[in-house]
Amino acid sequence: MTKNNIAADNFIPIMEFQAANGCSDASAFYKRPEIVSEMESVLAKCVEDNSIKELNDSLTPFIGLMLDETRNIFIEKKLAIYARYVNSETGSVNTSFVGNKRITNCTASGMKDTLCEFLKDKGIVQGGDYCRIVGLGTDGAAVMTGRHNGLGVKLKQLNNILIQVHCVAHRLNLAASQASKDIDYLEQYKGQINSIYKFYSNSSVQYDKLKEIQQLMHGKVKQVVEPSSVGWLSVEACVKMIFEYFDSLVLSLENEKSSNATAVGIWPFAASAQFLLITALLINVLSVIGTLSLLFQKDIANLSVIKQCHLNCWDNSRDD
């Protein structure tokens, strides 16, 4: 189930299926909901213990940490912890997930205490000696990168040679988002494509009408993609869909105007030449930036390769 991304809710039906196949071990005991939670906890501990053992057995003198705040389904704050190190036996660079610790105090001091407790408990650092931790990678949240009271500043008090890096992929996404804030039309554009998505996703009747028009005009159907609110890089798929099916989308909205007030508000903006031109422009820009973002997230980012890929991507965009 874990390897195939099958939800835990399906555990009991799978056990019932196994029992029907004659599996004597699929007893009533294995049909209790708490059993799957217990198994997941055991599996998670095995993964974590193996990663920690590999890290400590490598005897590498220096490691870097990558941290990110997350939330689980219970809305509990978690600190995801990854370690990056050189395997002393093979010489290879490894990046391993080593823990996901709950945070009760979400301040920089609270996260520092949680992290230090975890590192000591797992034997990654010995006593109060943090000389082994020489790198820290985080996003740009103030609690992480604050100049006076950020987590990085507090860890540097334990090891003054520690180098903190603001994740380059995060920085690229922030740059793309902030570049649009001074352009009123782009802010309106982002709001309008979100309205288009909601207009069709909230009504199966309206979506069915759009699909019918798409089929007639293009011979195929494509759903309006949700534009995530995280940043501009996350709207690329939505923008591409709108550009490819622009004619059917505008015709659908025009047909809905007579009976739907929301369509009346969306149609003038979406049917304009400026909307179409900006959509085409964004496809070119976002495809280049999106490619760079993926390249920056590779284990080993060679700047010469990134530059060449950027030039190739830009040339392809201009050809399109």
Secondary structure as GFF3:
##gff-version 3
##sequence-region A 1 320
A	DSSP	three_ten_helix	8	10	.	.	.	ID=ss1
A	DSSP	alpha_helix	11	20	.	.	.	ID=ss2
A	DSSP	three_ten_helix	28	31	.	.	.	ID=ss3
A	DSSP	alpha_helix	33	57	.	.	.	ID=ss4
A	DSSP	beta_strand	63	71	.	.	.	ID=ss5
A	DSSP	beta_strand	77	86	.	.	.	ID=ss6
A	DSSP	beta_strand	93	102	.	.	.	ID=ss7
A	DSSP	alpha_helix	108	121	.	.	.	ID=ss8
A	DSSP	beta_strand	133	138	.	.	.	ID=ss9
A	DSSP	alpha_helix	142	145	.	.	.	ID=ss10
A	DSSP	alpha_helix	151	156	.	.	.	ID=ss11
A	DSSP	beta_strand	163	166	.	.	.	ID=ss12
A	DSSP	alpha_helix	168	180	.	.	.	ID=ss13
A	DSSP	alpha_helix	184	201	.	.	.	ID=ss14
A	DSSP	alpha_helix	204	218	.	.	.	ID=ss15
A	DSSP	three_ten_helix	232	235	.	.	.	ID=ss16
A	DSSP	alpha_helix	236	244	.	.	.	ID=ss17
A	DSSP	alpha_helix	246	256	.	.	.	ID=ss18
A	DSSP	alpha_helix	261	270	.	.	.	ID=ss19
A	DSSP	alpha_helix	273	296	.	.	.	ID=ss20
A	DSSP	alpha_helix	303	319	.	.	.	ID=ss21
###
